Amino acid sequence: MVQSLDRVKLSELELMADRECNREAEAASNNVAVIFGVTGLVGRELAKRLISKSKWKVYGIARNPERIPIKSSGRYHFISCDLLDPLETKQKLSVLQDVTHMFWITWASQYPLDSPECCEQNKAMMSNALSAMLPTAKALKYFSLQTGMSHYAPVKGETVHLFDEEWPRGANASCNFYYVLEDLLQETLAGKVAWSVHRPGLIMGSSHRTVFNFIGSLCVYGAICKHLNLPFMFGGTRECWEESYMDSSDARVVAEQQIWAATTDEIPSTDGQAFNAINGPSFTWKQIWPTLGKKFGVTVPEDMFWEDFWFTTAMRDKKKAWEEIVIKESLIQTKMEDLANWQFLDILFRFPVKLLGSRGKVDRLGFTMRCKTLDSILYWIDFMRDEKFIP
């Protein structure tokens, strides 16, 4: 009985200590961030990096939480919120009066990317969040918007060596939700709150809540090839196979660049400035595909390129194989579609135009973090293995 009471007292003391630690951590926070889309590829990495820095407190916003929660010593708070619901958004976010920095890394994917409905839905999400928070977040001083290299929307056949941030908008501007969000911020924040735009390419990171999840798709494909002893083929166009066709963007680089832009004194004014957020060195799939096959321990045929190979067709009947892998390797329970998007791979490897950007602007302003694409992919494969999402 005495031992039982002692355990109760110890539990109460531990709880009191945790609460005191939380209060001290929050009191010491000079910067308070809210990350919209915290469960995504960059959002999760951004949250972890901010938490690791002194004097930051972080609110993470997403509809559903991660299966592996972000750990912190009282300086991270997750809030489940449907940003398409204006009443819920106001109820849950208007109380965040201490926010100093907003990071927008979310988007609604219900409709095709180039549709008016997609533009309307994404504008509604951001409008709801801004309407809920701007009246009460009096300390707000910075807003960071993440979009992508599709901002440049080149025309097929158009010869462009490197897109810089001054490239004009495409002809079909009314159906690119990136433009809609930039215009909304210009209308809402101009002259009141500093803001910037960050445009990554193909993002390398780990998440099971991301529609365009390249690393997840690649890892599931490699695991299935090994499980069923299938050749590790690349399906796409010869141009995408042999030429530098797009930029990659490590989630660590993109997250760190957004923190840099929000906190550096090197930029005189970030009011509406755009920054390409890319790794730097160019690459071809032909160069790195054999190494990826070796990483997964699969059969790499001498001729890895096959133009008639489609991932959607080859993987259509492989759901049971993935279920077997999850059970055999004692992985976190996921469905194949939680991690892999075969249609995305087919589009990616058959992209009709080159999307290559310049890092000149951030380089000149002093952001130096870079990453080679192969190193980035290998890092995130190991990361997913450590989190038990893949074997």
Secondary structure, 3 states (H helix, E strand, C coil): CHHHHHHHHHHHHHHHHHHHHHHHHHHCCCEEEEEECCCCHHHHHHHHHHHHCCCEEEEEEECCCCCCCCCCCCCEEEEECCCCCHHHHHHHHCCCCCCCEEEECCCCCCCCCCCHHHHHHHHHHHHHHHHHHCCCCCCCCEEEEECCHHHHCCCCCCCCCCECCCCCCCCCHHHCHHHHHHHHHHHHHCCCCEEEEEEECEEECCCCCCCCCHHHHHHHHHHHHHHHCCECCECCCHHHHHCCCECEEEHHHHHHHHHHHHHCCCCCCCCCEEEEECCCCCCCHHHHHHHHHHHHCCECCCCCECCCCCHHHHCCCCHHHHHHHHHHCCCCCCCHHHHCCHHHHHHHCCCCCCECECCHHHHHHCCCCCCCHHHHHHHHHHHHHHCCCCC
